[in-house]
Amino acid sequence: MACRTSNAAANDHRWEERAEPHLKLESGEVVAQHYCSRCDRDIVTILSWGKRHAAFASILCFYRLDDEVTARWLNEPCPGRRTLNDDADRKTAESRQAAPQAKRRLISKAD
């Protein structure tokens, strides 16, 4: 797994990403995962149209977080560590997944 580190996004995040996209949406669109090794945040970019989303990464898939979380994670400085507020944001995605009617799985690993 070849990864590269990028600080292209401002605010001192240390984004790590795979050299080649390896995930796709259930619709078949390819995405790239960006992970900050300093604060444990995940952002996914849908490559066909450049849209970015904050995401909660589980072992097999990512769960899209609210647009407010995406805006905050992309625009505020890197906190330099994992925060309790970010954990609360991730838990909202987990709790939505527990309810059968709230299937919001965004991304599955490509086979």
C-alpha positions as CSV (number, residue, x, y, z in Angstrom):
1,M,0.0,0.0,0.0
2,A,1.9,3.0,-1.3
3,C,0.8,6.2,0.5
4,R,1.8,9.8,0.0
5,T,1.6,12.6,2.5
6,S,0.2,15.9,1.3
7,N,-0.3,19.3,3.0
8,A,-2.1,20.7,-0.1
9,A,-5.1,21.4,2.2
10,A,-4.2,24.3,4.5
11,N,-4.4,24.4,8.3
12,D,-1.5,22.1,9.2
13,H,-3.4,18.9,8.5
14,R,-1.0,16.1,7.5
15,W,-3.2,14.4,4.8
16,E,-2.1,10.9,3.8
17,E,-3.6,9.2,0.8
18,R,-3.0,6.2,-1.4
19,A,-1.1,6.8,-4.6
20,E,-4.1,5.3,-6.5
21,P,-7.8,5.5,-5.6
22,H,-8.9,2.2,-4.3
23,L,-12.5,2.8,-3.1
24,K,-15.7,3.3,-5.0
25,L,-19.3,4.4,-4.2
26,E,-22.1,1.9,-4.4
27,S,-23.0,3.8,-7.6
28,G,-19.6,2.9,-9.1
29,E,-18.0,6.3,-8.8
30,V,-14.3,6.2,-7.7
31,V,-13.3,8.1,-4.6
32,A,-10.0,9.0,-2.9
33,Q,-9.6,8.8,0.9
34,H,-7.6,11.5,2.7
35,Y,-6.6,10.8,6.3
36,C,-4.9,13.3,8.7
37,S,-2.4,11.4,10.8
38,R,-2.4,14.2,13.3
39,C,-6.1,14.4,14.2
40,D,-7.5,11.1,12.8
41,R,-10.0,12.9,10.4
42,D,-11.0,11.3,7.2
43,I,-12.2,13.2,4.1
44,V,-13.3,11.4,0.9
45,T,-13.2,13.1,-2.6
46,I,-15.6,11.8,-5.3
47,L,-13.1,12.1,-8.2
48,S,-15.6,12.4,-11.1
49,W,-16.9,15.8,-9.7
50,G,-14.5,16.8,-7.0
51,K,-17.0,16.9,-4.2
52,R,-15.5,16.3,-0.7
53,H,-17.2,14.9,2.4
54,A,-16.1,14.3,6.0
55,A,-16.4,10.6,6.6
56,F,-16.3,8.1,9.4
57,A,-14.2,5.1,8.3
58,S,-15.1,1.7,9.5
59,I,-13.2,-1.4,8.6
60,L,-15.2,-2.1,5.4
61,C,-16.8,1.3,4.5
62,F,-17.0,5.0,5.1
63,Y,-20.1,6.7,6.5
64,R,-20.8,10.3,5.3
65,L,-21.0,12.8,8.1
66,D,-23.2,15.9,8.0
67,D,-22.4,18.8,5.7
68,E,-21.7,21.0,8.7
69,V,-19.0,18.6,9.8
70,T,-17.5,18.5,6.4
71,A,-17.3,22.3,6.3
72,R,-15.8,22.5,9.8
73,W,-13.2,19.8,9.1
74,L,-12.1,21.3,5.8
75,N,-11.9,24.9,7.1
76,E,-10.6,24.9,10.7
77,P,-7.0,24.4,11.6
78,C,-5.8,20.9,12.4
79,P,-6.2,20.4,16.2
80,G,-3.0,18.3,16.2
81,R,-4.7,15.4,18.0
82,R,-7.9,13.4,18.1
83,T,-10.7,15.4,19.8
84,L,-13.8,14.5,21.8
85,N,-15.9,16.7,19.5
86,D,-14.7,14.8,16.5
87,D,-15.5,11.5,18.3
88,A,-19.0,12.8,18.9
89,D,-19.3,13.6,15.2
90,R,-18.3,10.1,14.3
91,K,-20.7,8.6,16.8
92,T,-23.6,10.3,15.1
93,A,-22.8,8.3,11.9
94,E,-22.5,5.1,14.0
95,S,-25.9,5.7,15.7
96,R,-27.6,6.3,12.3
97,Q,-26.2,3.0,11.1
98,A,-27.8,1.2,14.0
99,A,-31.2,2.2,12.8
100,P,-32.3,0.0,9.8
101,Q,-34.2,2.8,8.0
102,A,-31.1,5.1,8.1
103,K,-28.8,3.3,5.7
104,R,-26.3,6.1,4.8
105,R,-23.4,4.0,3.7
106,L,-21.4,6.1,1.3
107,I,-18.5,4.0,0.2
108,S,-17.7,0.3,0.0
109,K,-14.2,-1.2,-0.7
110,A,-13.7,-1.9,-4.3
111,D,-13.3,-5.6,-5.1
